[in-house]
Amino acid sequence: MFTGKDLNLRTQERTSDWLHAFMTPHNKGLLCAHLTAVLFGMTGILGALIQADPLLITFGRAVFACLSLYLAALFFKSQLHRNLNRALLLKLLFSGTMLGIHWLTFFIGIKAGGVAMATLGFASFPAFITILERVVLRDHVNLRSWILVLVVMLGLFLVSPELDLANQNTSGLLWGIVSGFAFAALAVSNRTYGKILDSVQVAFWQNLVVAMISLPFLSLIELHMTPSDWFWLAVLGTASTALAHFLFVSSLQYINARTAGLIIALEPVYAILVAWPLFGEEPTLKIIIGGILIIGAAVFPNPKSH
């Protein structure tokens, strides 16, 4: 006859066995990618809340992220300089530069056209990943993937209010698209590290590159920030950057860049749903249809992506 203690132990053992069976390497990658999507989805909201220049937000975000990742390296006993060589440093310099361009253009897009337009433009990045994986990594890309690229382009056309660069919404969308291309280059570049560098290392050095390349340009802008700006910037740098970046790089150790990109493409959904009541950015029917095409193409199941 089982006692309450025995039943509790058997329940814990079954739970442990279930978790062990569920958390396969592939599922770990999927979980990391989904958590990344949620945290990335808050980036646009925080960027809109911080009343500062996009360059200052980019620099501050990188600094807070570096501090957080350095503490994480101490906690996990990760040596940040382990396995580094000249070739890897050049790769980190390139990927860090892409990260900086991605952030800067994304925040410019938010300030110009709002959260919805910038995030929908950014959501085009899976299409760019498909193109870059074919051109740069010589991966095989099937016909379905190319069709989805065309669907994304159609969605972007519908989302665009008018072909006028003077229009703020159009400007925000275009900056978002540039941000999406830079993020795609970053995602594809991160695949080349393999198992040589761990997630904390990659994220730390990339954020350090962002901080270093943006620092000289701070003299060209106004450096005014309120206490609330500093608070939201800290949240942006720690949760939506350091933690999200760590999870994103971790996901690429188990799943390919295209699969991770398809999941993270859900970011605009979270961002738009929050921005609607918070900032009064009510999407029009045309934007909703275009957004469905963009996001739908991004998350459309691919047999090779499981």
C-alpha positions as CSV (number, residue, x, y, z in Angstrom):
1,M,0.0,0.0,0.0
2,F,1.4,3.3,-1.0
3,T,1.8,6.2,1.4
4,G,1.3,9.8,0.5
5,K,5.0,10.3,0.4
6,D,5.5,7.3,-2.0
7,L,2.8,8.6,-4.3
8,N,4.4,12.0,-4.3
9,L,7.8,10.5,-5.2
10,R,6.3,8.5,-8.0
11,T,4.6,11.6,-9.4
12,Q,7.9,13.5,-9.3
13,E,9.7,10.7,-11.1
14,R,7.0,10.5,-13.8
15,T,7.1,14.3,-14.3
16,S,10.9,14.2,-14.5
17,D,10.8,11.3,-17.0
18,W,8.2,13.2,-19.1
19,L,10.3,16.4,-19.1
20,H,13.4,14.4,-20.0
21,A,11.6,12.8,-22.9
22,F,10.1,16.1,-24.1
23,M,13.2,18.2,-23.9
24,T,15.0,16.8,-26.9
25,P,17.6,19.0,-28.5
26,H,15.1,20.0,-31.2
27,N,12.4,20.9,-28.7
28,K,14.9,22.9,-26.7
29,G,15.6,24.9,-29.8
30,L,11.9,25.4,-30.4
31,L,11.3,26.5,-26.8
32,C,14.2,29.0,-26.9
33,A,12.9,30.4,-30.2
34,H,9.4,30.9,-28.9
35,L,10.6,32.7,-25.7
36,T,12.8,34.8,-28.0
37,A,9.8,35.8,-30.0
38,V,7.9,37.0,-26.9
39,L,10.9,39.0,-25.6
40,F,11.6,40.5,-29.0
41,G,8.0,41.4,-29.4
42,M,8.4,43.8,-26.5
43,T,11.3,45.6,-28.2
44,G,9.2,47.8,-30.3
45,I,7.0,48.7,-27.4
46,L,10.0,49.7,-25.2
47,G,11.5,51.5,-28.1
48,A,8.4,53.7,-28.4
49,L,8.2,54.3,-24.6
50,I,11.8,55.5,-24.5
51,Q,11.8,59.2,-25.5
52,A,15.4,59.4,-26.8
53,D,17.3,59.3,-30.0
54,P,17.5,55.9,-31.8
55,L,21.3,55.9,-31.7
56,L,21.3,56.5,-27.9
57,I,18.7,53.7,-27.4
58,T,20.9,51.4,-29.5
59,F,24.1,52.3,-27.5
60,G,22.3,52.1,-24.1
61,R,20.7,48.8,-25.0
62,A,24.1,47.3,-25.9
63,V,25.7,48.5,-22.7
64,F,23.0,47.1,-20.5
65,A,23.2,43.8,-22.5
66,C,26.9,43.6,-22.1
67,L,26.8,44.1,-18.4
68,S,24.0,41.4,-18.1
69,L,25.9,39.0,-20.3
70,Y,29.1,39.5,-18.4
71,L,27.4,38.6,-15.1
72,A,25.8,35.6,-16.9
73,A,29.3,34.5,-18.0
74,L,30.5,34.7,-14.4
75,F,27.4,32.7,-13.2
76,F,27.7,30.0,-15.8
77,K,31.6,30.1,-15.5
78,S,31.9,30.8,-19.2
79,Q,35.2,32.1,-20.4
80,L,34.4,34.9,-22.8
81,H,37.7,34.6,-24.6
82,R,37.7,30.8,-25.0
83,N,38.4,29.6,-28.6
84,L,38.6,33.1,-29.9
85,N,40.9,33.6,-32.9
86,R,41.3,36.2,-35.6
87,A,38.8,34.5,-38.0
88,L,36.1,34.3,-35.3
89,L,36.8,37.9,-34.2
90,L,36.2,39.1,-37.8
91,K,32.9,37.1,-37.9
92,L,31.9,38.7,-34.6
93,L,32.8,42.1,-35.9
94,F,30.6,41.5,-38.9
95,S,27.6,40.0,-37.0
96,G,27.9,42.7,-34.3
97,T,27.7,45.4,-37.0
98,M,24.6,43.7,-38.5
99,L,23.1,43.7,-35.0
100,G,23.8,47.4,-34.6
101,I,22.3,48.2,-38.0
102,H,19.3,46.1,-37.2
103,W,18.6,47.9,-33.9
104,L,19.3,51.4,-35.2
105,T,17.1,51.1,-38.3
106,F,14.3,49.4,-36.3
107,F,14.2,52.2,-33.7
108,I,14.3,54.8,-36.5
109,G,11.4,53.0,-38.1
110,I,9.4,53.1,-34.9
111,K,10.0,56.8,-34.3
112,A,9.1,57.5,-37.9
113,G,6.0,55.3,-38.6
114,G,5.0,53.7,-35.3
115,V,5.3,50.2,-33.8
116,A,3.0,48.4,-36.3
117,M,4.7,49.6,-39.5
118,A,8.2,49.1,-38.3
119,T,7.5,45.6,-37.0
120,L,5.7,44.5,-40.1
121,G,8.6,45.7,-42.2
122,F,11.0,43.8,-39.9
123,A,8.8,40.7,-40.2
124,S,10.1,40.3,-43.8
125,F,13.3,38.9,-42.5
126,P,12.5,35.2,-43.1
127,A,12.3,36.0,-46.8
128,F,15.8,37.5,-46.6
129,I,17.0,34.5,-44.6
130,T,15.8,32.2,-47.4
131,I,17.6,34.3,-50.0
132,L,20.8,34.6,-48.0
133,E,20.9,30.9,-47.1
134,R,20.7,30.1,-50.8
135,V,23.2,32.8,-52.0
136,V,25.7,32.7,-49.2
137,L,25.5,29.3,-47.6
138,R,24.4,27.5,-50.8
139,D,21.6,25.7,-49.0
140,H,18.9,24.1,-51.1
141,V,15.7,26.2,-51.1
142,N,12.6,24.5,-52.4
143,L,9.9,26.1,-54.6
144,R,7.5,26.5,-51.7
145,S,10.1,28.8,-49.9
146,W,10.4,31.0,-53.0
147,I,6.6,31.3,-53.3
148,L,6.5,32.4,-49.7
149,V,9.1,35.0,-50.4
150,L,6.7,36.4,-53.1
151,V,3.8,36.3,-50.6
152,V,5.9,38.4,-48.2
153,M,6.6,40.9,-51.0
154,L,2.9,41.1,-51.8
155,G,2.1,41.6,-48.1
156,L,4.6,44.5,-47.8
157,F,3.0,46.1,-50.9
158,L,-0.4,46.0,-49.3
159,V,0.9,47.3,-45.9
160,S,2.7,50.2,-47.6
161,P,0.3,53.2,-47.4
162,E,1.7,54.9,-50.5
163,L,4.9,55.0,-52.5
164,D,6.0,58.3,-51.0
165,L,9.1,58.6,-49.0
166,A,7.8,61.7,-47.4
167,N,5.0,59.7,-45.8
168,Q,5.9,58.8,-42.2
169,N,4.2,55.3,-42.4
170,T,6.1,54.5,-45.6
171,S,9.3,55.7,-44.1
172,G,8.7,53.5,-41.0
173,L,8.0,50.5,-43.1
174,L,11.1,50.9,-45.2
175,W,13.3,51.3,-42.2
176,G,11.7,48.1,-40.8
177,I,12.6,46.3,-44.0
178,V,16.2,47.4,-43.8
179,S,16.2,46.2,-40.2
180,G,14.8,42.8,-41.3
181,F,17.6,42.4,-43.8
182,A,20.2,43.2,-41.2
183,F,18.6,40.7,-38.8
184,A,18.6,38.0,-41.5
185,A,22.3,38.6,-42.2
186,L,22.9,38.3,-38.4
187,A,20.9,35.0,-38.2
188,V,22.7,33.4,-41.1
189,S,26.1,34.6,-39.7
190,N,25.3,33.0,-36.3
191,R,25.0,29.6,-38.0
192,T,28.7,29.7,-38.9
193,Y,29.8,29.6,-35.2
194,G,28.6,26.0,-34.8
195,K,29.7,24.6,-31.4
196,I,32.9,26.7,-31.3
197,L,31.5,29.5,-29.2
198,D,28.7,29.2,-26.6
199,S,25.6,31.5,-26.6
200,V,26.9,33.8,-23.9
201,Q,30.1,34.4,-25.7
202,V,28.5,35.2,-29.1
203,A,25.9,37.5,-27.5
204,F,28.5,39.3,-25.4
205,W,30.9,40.1,-28.1
206,Q,28.2,41.1,-30.6
207,N,26.7,43.5,-28.1
208,L,30.2,44.9,-27.3
209,V,30.7,45.6,-31.0
210,V,27.4,47.5,-31.1
211,A,28.4,49.6,-28.1
212,M,31.9,50.3,-29.6
213,I,30.8,51.3,-33.1
214,S,27.9,53.5,-31.9
215,L,29.9,55.3,-29.1
216,P,31.8,57.7,-31.4
217,F,28.5,59.0,-33.0
218,L,26.9,59.9,-29.6
219,S,28.6,63.4,-29.9
220,L,26.3,64.1,-32.8
221,I,23.0,63.7,-30.9
222,E,21.3,65.1,-27.8
223,L,22.0,62.8,-24.8
224,H,18.9,63.8,-22.7
225,M,17.0,61.0,-20.9
226,T,14.4,61.0,-18.1
227,P,14.5,58.5,-15.2
228,S,11.7,56.5,-16.8
229,D,13.7,56.4,-20.0
230,W,16.6,54.9,-18.1
231,F,14.3,52.3,-16.5
232,W,12.8,51.1,-19.7
233,L,16.2,51.1,-21.3
234,A,17.5,48.8,-18.6
235,V,14.5,46.5,-19.2
236,L,15.2,46.6,-22.9
237,G,18.9,45.9,-22.4
238,T,18.5,43.0,-20.0
239,A,15.3,41.1,-20.8
240,S,14.6,42.0,-24.4
241,T,18.2,42.0,-25.4
242,A,20.6,40.0,-23.2
243,L,18.2,37.2,-22.3
244,A,16.5,37.2,-25.7
245,H,19.8,37.3,-27.6
246,F,21.1,34.4,-25.5
247,L,18.0,32.4,-26.2
248,F,18.1,33.2,-29.9
249,V,21.7,32.1,-30.3
250,S,20.9,29.0,-28.1
251,S,18.1,28.0,-30.5
252,L,20.4,28.1,-33.5
253,Q,22.5,25.3,-31.8
254,Y,19.5,22.9,-32.2
255,I,17.5,24.2,-35.2
256,N,18.4,26.0,-38.4
257,A,18.1,29.7,-39.0
258,R,15.1,29.4,-41.2
259,T,13.1,27.5,-38.5
260,A,14.1,29.9,-35.8
261,G,13.2,32.8,-38.1
262,L,9.7,31.4,-38.8
263,I,9.0,31.3,-35.0
264,I,10.4,34.7,-34.3
265,A,8.4,36.1,-37.1
266,L,5.5,36.1,-34.7
267,E,7.1,39.1,-32.9
268,P,4.9,41.6,-34.8
269,V,1.7,39.9,-33.5
270,Y,2.7,40.6,-29.9
271,A,4.0,44.1,-30.6
272,I,0.9,45.2,-32.6
273,L,-1.6,43.7,-30.1
274,V,0.1,45.7,-27.3
275,A,0.7,48.9,-29.3
276,W,-3.0,49.1,-30.3
277,P,-4.4,49.9,-26.9
278,L,-1.2,51.5,-25.5
279,F,-0.4,54.0,-28.3
280,G,-3.8,54.0,-30.2
281,E,-2.2,52.5,-33.3
282,E,-5.3,50.9,-34.7
283,P,-4.5,48.9,-37.9
284,T,-6.6,49.4,-41.0
285,L,-8.1,46.5,-42.9
286,K,-5.4,46.8,-45.6
287,I,-2.7,46.6,-43.0
288,I,-4.3,43.6,-41.4
289,I,-4.6,41.8,-44.7
290,G,-1.0,42.6,-45.6
291,G,0.2,41.7,-42.1
292,I,-1.6,38.3,-42.3
293,L,0.2,37.6,-45.6
294,I,3.6,38.6,-44.2
295,I,3.3,36.7,-40.9
296,G,1.4,33.8,-42.5
297,A,4.2,33.3,-45.0
298,A,6.8,33.5,-42.3
299,V,5.1,30.8,-40.1
300,F,3.8,28.6,-43.0
301,P,5.0,25.0,-42.2
302,N,8.0,23.7,-44.1
303,P,8.4,19.9,-44.2
304,K,12.1,20.3,-43.7
305,S,11.7,22.6,-40.7
306,H,9.5,20.2,-38.6
